Every structure is written in C-alpha cells, then in structure tokens.
C-alpha cells in the first residue's frame, strides 16, 4: 500500500509554472480553497471522470509527511468518497516523483 503518499494530476504547463514560481498552485486553490488529490487507488477513476480528453498529463507523487499546508481527507459528496485535499500552495519538496501519464 502507498499510504504515505497522495497524488495530483496536472499538466506539463502547470508543473513548469510551479517550478518557476517555487510552489504549486492548482486552479482549484483559488476557486475552491484547496487542491484535489487522490490516493493511488483513486487515480484511475479521477482520470476517467475529469481528464478523459486531456492530451498531456503528469501525475505528481506527493509525500504526505512533507506537505506544509494542511492535508485533509474530506468527503466528495458528488461520488460519496473521501479524497485528500491540500489547503494551500504545495511546497515543491513534497513532490518526490513526476510521472508522465500521457
């Protein structure tokens, strides 16, 4: 089990912007107050539900213990499942791997 990690799907452009800025901010941080993440078991479902048409994606592997802002597991009412959410900009040193999905 990969319980020490959470995962976030992003684009190469957004990741390049994060590297330049020194922190990662998903669009939902401004609109919802947090960034959506997933457990390893949830990644495929998230890809199918929200990213089916996206041509180029990366999967960030984030070490939970290194995340500086609050990392909270919260219910996603639309599918009645608990997901990890990061409530603030992500410090880049918490990202331990970046994998190209497509």
N, CA, C and O of each residue as an XYZ file, in Angstrom:
408
protein
N       0.838     -1.188      0.000
C       0.000      0.000      0.000
C       0.881      1.248      0.000
O       1.986      1.242      0.543
N       0.385      2.297     -0.605
C       1.125      3.531     -0.789
C       0.587      4.624      0.133
O       0.422      5.766     -0.298
N       0.313      4.293      1.386
C      -0.407      5.202      2.276
C       0.383      6.445      2.680
O      -0.205      7.399      3.189
N       1.675      6.460      2.471
C       2.466      7.627      2.815
C       2.458      8.699      1.737
O       3.129      9.724      1.858
N       1.688      8.449      0.677
C       1.696      9.351     -0.469
C       0.282      9.678     -0.928
O      -0.645      8.892     -0.732
N       0.130     10.846     -1.540
C      -1.085     11.204     -2.263
C      -0.633     11.629     -3.653
O       0.554     11.849     -3.894
N      -1.591     11.741     -4.560
C      -1.272     12.002     -5.960
C      -2.119     13.151     -6.480
O      -3.263     13.344     -6.068
N      -1.528     13.908     -7.398
C      -2.243     15.024     -8.009
C      -1.982     14.981     -9.512
O      -0.853     14.766     -9.952
N      -3.035     15.187    -10.287
C      -2.928     15.207    -11.745
C      -2.802     16.654    -12.195
O      -3.557     17.514    -11.743
N      -1.857     16.925    -13.079
C      -1.653     18.273    -13.590
C      -1.163     18.194    -15.032
O      -0.993     17.108    -15.586
N      -0.941     19.348    -15.619
C      -0.424     19.411    -16.986
C       1.057     19.778    -16.953
O       1.532     20.341    -15.967
N       1.782     19.467    -18.009
C       3.184     19.887    -18.068
C       3.345     21.406    -17.942
O       4.307     21.874    -17.333
N       2.426     22.169    -18.503
C       2.497     23.626    -18.414
C       2.333     24.094    -16.971
O       3.097     24.938    -16.501
N       1.345     23.553    -16.268
C       1.133     23.948    -14.875
C       2.329     23.554    -14.006
O       2.707     24.297    -13.101
N       2.919     22.402    -14.274
C       4.081     21.965    -13.498
C       5.285     22.862    -13.778
O       6.024     23.210    -12.856
N       5.487     23.237    -15.033
C       6.592     24.148    -15.375
C       6.406     25.492    -14.679
O       7.378     26.083    -14.209
N       5.172     25.979    -14.607
C       4.881     27.232    -13.899
C       5.200     27.099    -12.405
O       5.712     28.033    -11.789
N       4.894     25.939    -11.835
C       5.189     25.703    -10.422
C       6.696     25.714    -10.170
O       7.166     26.301     -9.196
N       7.440     25.068    -11.046
C       8.893     25.038    -10.886
C       9.474     26.451    -10.951
O      10.397     26.784    -10.208
N       8.933     27.267    -11.833
C       9.403     28.650    -11.962
C       9.017     29.491    -10.742
O       9.772     30.364    -10.313
N       7.832     29.214    -10.191
C       7.321     30.002     -9.058
C       7.861     29.533     -7.712
O       7.869     30.300     -6.749
N       8.310     28.282     -7.635
C       8.805     27.750     -6.374
C       7.739     27.114     -5.511
O       8.018     26.699     -4.386
N       6.496     27.029     -6.029
C       5.406     26.351     -5.344
C       4.346     25.989     -6.377
O       4.282     26.588     -7.451
N       3.520     25.008     -6.044
C       2.469     24.574     -6.965
C       1.113     25.050     -6.475
O       0.760     24.877     -5.309
N       0.359     25.653     -7.389
C      -0.996     26.125     -7.099
C      -1.922     25.625     -8.196
O      -1.872     26.121     -9.321
N      -2.761     24.654     -7.886
C      -3.775     24.215     -8.840
C      -4.837     25.292     -8.940
O      -5.020     26.070     -8.004
N      -5.541     25.347    -10.063
C      -6.603     26.336    -10.268
C      -7.644     26.293     -9.152
O      -8.192     27.328     -8.774
N      -7.916     25.107     -8.629
C      -8.958     24.972     -7.608
C      -8.569     25.601     -6.271
O      -9.430     25.816     -5.419
N      -7.299     25.894     -6.081
C      -6.907     26.559     -4.842
C      -7.582     27.936     -4.759
O      -8.025     28.351     -3.688
N      -7.655     28.629     -5.882
C      -8.305     29.938     -5.917
C      -9.828     29.822     -5.924
O     -10.514     30.650     -5.325
N     -10.356     28.808     -6.594
C     -11.808     28.719     -6.755
C     -12.505     27.941     -5.643
O     -13.660     28.223     -5.327
N     -11.817     26.961     -5.042
C     -12.441     26.121     -4.019
C     -11.737     26.173     -2.668
O     -12.273     25.691     -1.670
N     -10.539     26.753     -2.630
C      -9.807     26.867     -1.382
C      -8.898     25.691     -1.066
O      -8.280     25.651     -0.002
N      -8.811     24.734     -1.983
C      -7.927     23.578     -1.798
C      -7.586     22.971     -3.144
O      -8.190     23.301     -4.165
N      -6.600     22.072     -3.126
C      -6.211     21.335     -4.329
C      -6.637     19.882     -4.172
O      -6.405     19.256     -3.137
N      -7.252     19.369     -5.201
C      -7.723     17.990     -5.196
C      -6.543     17.031     -5.364
O      -5.678     17.232     -6.217
N      -6.527     15.999     -4.544
C      -5.556     14.924     -4.677
C      -6.308     13.597     -4.614
O      -7.526     13.562     -4.444
N      -5.560     12.515     -4.753
C      -6.150     11.182     -4.737
C      -5.194     10.226     -4.043
O      -3.996     10.488     -3.936
N      -5.740      9.123     -3.578
C      -4.886      8.008     -3.183
C      -4.516      7.282     -4.477
O      -5.103      7.547     -5.526
N      -3.566      6.386     -4.410
C      -3.169      5.651     -5.605
C      -4.352      4.899     -6.204
O      -4.504      4.857     -7.425
N      -5.183      4.308     -5.364
C      -6.342      3.547     -5.846
C      -7.386      4.437     -6.521
O      -8.190      3.940     -7.309
N      -7.391      5.723     -6.234
C      -8.395      6.634     -6.787
C      -7.967      7.288     -8.098
O      -8.804      7.864     -8.793
N      -6.686      7.213     -8.450
C      -6.159      7.940     -9.611
C      -6.892      7.558    -10.904
O      -7.296      8.446    -11.655
N      -7.068      6.288    -11.176
C      -7.701      5.871    -12.435
C      -9.120      6.421    -12.566
O      -9.509      6.873    -13.643
N      -9.889      6.389    -11.490
C     -11.234      6.933    -11.521
C     -11.247      8.424    -11.797
O     -12.086      8.915    -12.553
N     -10.313      9.147    -11.182
C     -10.202     10.588    -11.400
C      -9.848     10.875    -12.857
O     -10.417     11.773    -13.478
N      -8.915     10.113    -13.389
C      -8.539     10.304    -14.803
C      -9.737     10.091    -15.717
O      -9.954     10.867    -16.648
N     -10.512      9.050    -15.460
C     -11.679      8.758    -16.283
C     -12.776      9.793    -16.158
O     -13.411     10.145    -17.152
N     -13.007     10.285    -14.953
C     -14.089     11.250    -14.718
C     -13.760     12.658    -15.203
O     -14.630     13.344    -15.740
N     -12.512     13.096    -15.020
C     -12.200     14.510    -15.229
C     -11.174     14.812    -16.312
O     -11.048     15.957    -16.744
N     -10.443     13.800    -16.751
C      -9.345     14.069    -17.680
C      -9.362     13.197    -18.923
O      -8.329     13.035    -19.573
N     -10.498     12.639    -19.264
C     -10.580     11.707    -20.393
C     -10.103     12.332    -21.699
O      -9.515     11.642    -22.532
N     -10.345     13.611    -21.886
C      -9.987     14.268    -23.150
C      -8.654     15.022    -23.094
O      -8.226     15.594    -24.097
N      -8.004     15.025    -21.946
C      -6.753     15.780    -21.810
C      -5.625     15.072    -22.566
O      -5.396     13.880    -22.360
N      -4.922     15.798    -23.438
C      -3.898     15.166    -24.268
C      -2.575     14.892    -23.561
O      -1.864     13.959    -23.934
N      -2.231     15.686    -22.547
C      -0.919     15.563    -21.920
C      -1.056     15.803    -20.420
O      -1.485     16.875    -19.994
N      -0.691     14.802    -19.621
C      -0.867     14.895    -18.177
C       0.338     14.352    -17.427
O       1.074     13.499    -17.922
N       0.515     14.866    -16.229
C       1.524     14.371    -15.295
C       0.836     13.951    -14.014
O      -0.201     14.496    -13.637
N       1.434     12.967    -13.348
C       0.966     12.550    -12.025
C       2.061     12.891    -11.028
O       3.178     12.381    -11.114
N       1.726     13.762    -10.075
C       2.671     14.112     -9.023
C       2.500     13.144     -7.866
O       1.387     12.936     -7.383
N       3.596     12.553     -7.422
C       3.592     11.706     -6.227
C       4.076     12.579     -5.077
O       5.205     13.070     -5.084
N       3.205     12.764     -4.092
C       3.447     13.712     -3.013
C       3.590     12.968     -1.688
O       2.696     12.223     -1.287
N       4.720     13.177     -1.014
C       4.936     12.548      0.284
C       4.147     13.314      1.342
O       4.399     14.492      1.591
N       3.200     12.632      1.950
C       2.272     13.276      2.891
C       2.977     14.001      4.022
O       2.580     15.110      4.382
N       4.011     13.403      4.588
C       4.695     13.997      5.745
C       5.444     15.278      5.403
O       5.770     16.059      6.298
N       5.722     15.506      4.122
C       6.464     16.702      3.715
C       5.560     17.869      3.328
O       6.047     18.981      3.127
N       4.262     17.635      3.221
C       3.334     18.691      2.816
C       3.205     19.713      3.948
O       2.864     19.353      5.075
N       3.476     20.980      3.649
C       3.419     22.035      4.657
C       1.992     22.492      4.949
O       1.609     22.541      6.118
N       1.176     22.834      3.926
C      -0.199     23.257      4.252
C      -1.028     22.072      4.758
O      -0.627     20.921      4.590
N      -2.166     22.346      5.369
C      -2.996     21.235      5.854
C      -3.404     20.279      4.725
O      -3.846     20.699      3.656
N      -3.241     19.000      4.999
C      -3.673     17.935      4.091
C      -4.809     17.219      4.800
O      -4.602     16.550      5.812
N      -6.012     17.368      4.259
C      -7.213     16.889      4.938
C      -7.957     15.916      4.036
O      -8.160     16.189      2.853
N      -8.364     14.779      4.595
C      -9.188     13.823      3.854
C     -10.641     14.224      4.071
O     -11.131     14.245      5.200
N     -11.326     14.544      2.963
C     -12.684     15.070      3.033
C     -13.598     14.353      2.054
O     -13.162     13.838      1.024
N     -14.872     14.335      2.402
C     -15.870     13.669      1.578
C     -16.159     14.473      0.320
O     -16.443     15.669      0.384
N     -16.083     13.802     -0.824
C     -16.534     14.376     -2.095
C     -17.966     13.899     -2.277
O     -18.209     12.769     -2.700
N     -18.898     14.761     -1.955
C     -20.305     14.385     -1.944
C     -20.830     13.908     -3.275
O     -21.755     13.096     -3.315
N     -20.260     14.395     -4.376
C     -20.767     14.031     -5.697
C     -20.603     12.546     -5.994
O     -21.379     11.975     -6.759
N     -19.587     11.916     -5.388
C     -19.409     10.472     -5.601
C     -19.343      9.699     -4.286
O     -19.078      8.497     -4.285
N     -19.583     10.383     -3.172
C     -19.628      9.761     -1.849
C     -18.350      8.975     -1.543
O     -18.390      7.805     -1.163
N     -17.218      9.657     -1.722
C     -15.915      9.043     -1.472
C     -15.015     10.087     -0.810
O     -15.136     11.279     -1.091
N     -14.128      9.650      0.052
C     -13.213     10.547      0.763
C     -11.924     10.702     -0.051
O     -11.308      9.722     -0.470
N     -11.539     11.965     -0.261
C     -10.333     12.286     -1.026
C      -9.428     13.208     -0.219
O      -9.912     13.974      0.614
N      -8.112     13.145     -0.459
C      -7.195     14.086      0.179
C      -7.231     15.441     -0.527
O      -7.232     15.508     -1.756
N      -7.260     16.508      0.254
C      -7.225     17.872     -0.261
C      -6.104     18.630      0.426
O      -5.917     18.517      1.638
N      -5.362     19.401     -0.349
C      -4.296     20.233      0.198
C      -4.820     21.666      0.253
O      -5.175     22.251     -0.771
N      -4.863     22.219      1.465
C      -5.443     23.539      1.705
C      -4.369     24.622      1.740
O      -4.121     25.233      2.779
N      -3.749     24.847      0.612
C      -2.723     25.875      0.477
C      -1.791     25.512     -0.656
O      -1.900     24.422     -1.217
N      -0.872     26.405     -1.006
C       0.084     26.105     -2.068
C       1.022     24.969     -1.650
O       1.476     24.910     -0.508
N       1.294     24.091     -2.577
C       2.123     22.923     -2.293
C       3.600     23.267     -2.399
O       4.059     23.787     -3.416
N       4.328     22.973     -1.345
C       5.783     23.112     -1.354
C       6.372     22.024     -2.253
O       6.023     20.851     -2.124
N       7.255     22.413     -3.151
C       7.757     21.502     -4.179
C       8.579     20.342     -3.623
O       8.654     19.285     -4.250
N       9.195     20.524     -2.458
C       9.998     19.434     -1.905
C       9.148     18.253     -1.441
O       9.689     17.189     -1.142
N       7.836     18.421     -1.375
C       6.945     17.307     -1.032
C       6.688     16.396     -2.231
O       6.237     15.262     -2.070
N       6.976     16.895     -3.433
C       6.779     16.105     -4.659
C       8.024     15.247     -4.862
O       9.105     15.759     -5.151
N       7.857     13.938     -4.707
C       9.001     13.030     -4.768
C       9.153     12.351     -6.126
O      10.191     11.752     -6.408
N       8.117     12.440     -6.975
C       8.203     11.872     -8.326
C       7.185     12.558     -9.216
O       6.106     12.943     -8.767
N       7.543     12.706    -10.493
C       6.655     13.258    -11.500
C       6.625     12.269    -12.641
O       7.653     11.997    -13.260
N       5.450     11.729    -12.924
C       5.311     10.693    -13.943
C       4.435     11.196    -15.082
O       3.359     11.746    -14.847
N       4.897     11.008    -16.316
C       4.077     11.334    -17.476
C       3.024     10.255    -17.643
O       3.347      9.071    -17.737
N       1.764     10.666    -17.680
C       0.671      9.719    -17.859
C       0.382      9.534    -19.339
O       0.230      8.413    -19.825
N       0.310     10.672    -20.053
C       0.110     10.636    -21.498
C       0.589     11.925    -22.088
O       0.515     12.113    -23.302
